């Protein structure tokens, strides 16, 4: 019996706006290049990036609204 490959769950939340200062998406924290490469990443690299995304989003959340525009 053949197993179906599980598709990588994307961290995208449909808030696709890049922060001008960092280049990180305000919704998921990824860069445009990371969004494009997401399906090509190994499970290890994906989980490592997911941990980094949490840190990035926390950092973006600490900025004032004027800084994120």
C-alpha positions, -999 to 999 in steps of 0.1 A, spaced: 0 0 0 14 34 -10 13 63 15 1 97 4 27 124 10 15 149 35 15 184 23 33 210 44 9 232 63 16 267 54 18 294 82 0 318 59 -30 336 74 -39 356 43 -25 389 56 1 393 28 18 426 35 55 430 38 71 451 64 92 477 46 120 477 72 125 439 77 109 424 46 89 401 68 52 394 61 30 410 87 8 379 87 31 350 89 66 365 93 82 350 62 101 368 36 89 367 0 117 342 -8 107 320 21 71 320 9 82 309 -26 105 282 -12 81 268 15 71 236 -4 107 228 -13 120 230 23 128 198 42 107 191 73 137 200 95 142 233 78 105 240 79 102 234 116 134 256 122 118 284 102 85 281 121 104 287 153 120 317 138 87 330 126 73 332 161 103 353 171 99 376 141 62 381 147 68 389 184 94 415 173 70 430 148 44 432 175 67 452 197 69 480 171 46 510 172 20 513 145 39 542 128 70 520 126 52 492 108 39 515 81 
